[in-house]
Amino acid sequence: MQIALFITGTDTDVGKTHVACQIIKQYVAQGLKVIGMKPVAAGCELVNGEWVNEDVQKLTTASNVSAPAELVNPYCFKQYIAPHLAAEKAGVTIGLAKITQAYEQLATMADVVIVEGAGGFLVPLNNQVSLADLAETLAIPVILVVGMRLGCINHSLLAAEAIKARSLTLHGWVANHIDPEMELREENIQTITGQLGLSPLFESDWVE
């Protein structure tokens, strides 16, 4: 049994890591070998002499398969800024080949690989390629995390169009209630459900 999913979001800080961890735990509960992957991470803290990213730590903790850090997180940058800018400042060019090779190795170690993107679907990785290109290269179904706040309908529909334009399967979406004060939340969910033709896989109340 081999399952792989690409987790993307309508924006940054919409709860992708939380959702990815929830999905990992669901598969672990089914008795499967599961590992989370964060191809590109920006924003690290120095822990015991090593730069560590919080999202990567959470994915690793949720997973029940251990793998070398360079496979789980091929690119890790100190500053919490856009990945391509963080890479430029570090004198590094993010390459799809390195990420793809890491993913393929992880796929041999686990039944399920959950790949979490950075920011939104079209975030650049360098001057030529974006996270959308990575998702297309991996050719795995996509789960869209929708940050439920004013404007989320437009953001979710734009993201869904971009995903489908790459001939990728939109496996589903998750409604993450990042704005506790949002008005007409259920009506917004109903609208997105109707427009996408998909009910949310689940709802979450996680605020980054």
HELIX and SHEET records of a PDB file:
HELIX    1   1 LYS A   16  ALA A   29  1                                  14    
HELIX    2   2 GLU A   54  ALA A   62  1                                   9    
HELIX    3   3 ALA A   69  VAL A   72  1                                   4    
HELIX    4   4 PRO A   83  ALA A   90  1                                   8    
HELIX    5   5 LEU A   96  MET A  109  1                                  14    
HELIX    6   6 LEU A  131  LEU A  138  1                                   8    
HELIX    7   7 CYS A  152  ALA A  165  1                                  14    
HELIX    8   8 ARG A  185  LEU A  196  1                                  12    
SHEET    1   A 6 VAL A  34  MET A  37  0                                        
SHEET    2   A 6 VAL A 112  GLY A 120  1                                        
SHEET    3   A 6 ILE A   3  GLY A   9  1                                        
SHEET    4   A 6 VAL A 142  GLY A 147  1                                        
SHEET    5   A 6 LEU A 170  ASN A 176  1                                        
SHEET    6   A 6 GLU A 203  SER A 204  1                                        
SHEET    1   B 2 VAL A  40  ALA A  42  0                                        
SHEET    2   B 2 TYR A  75  PHE A  77  1                                        
SHEET    1   C 2 GLU A  45  VAL A  47  0                                        
SHEET    2   C 2 GLU A  50  VAL A  52 -1                                        
END                                                                             
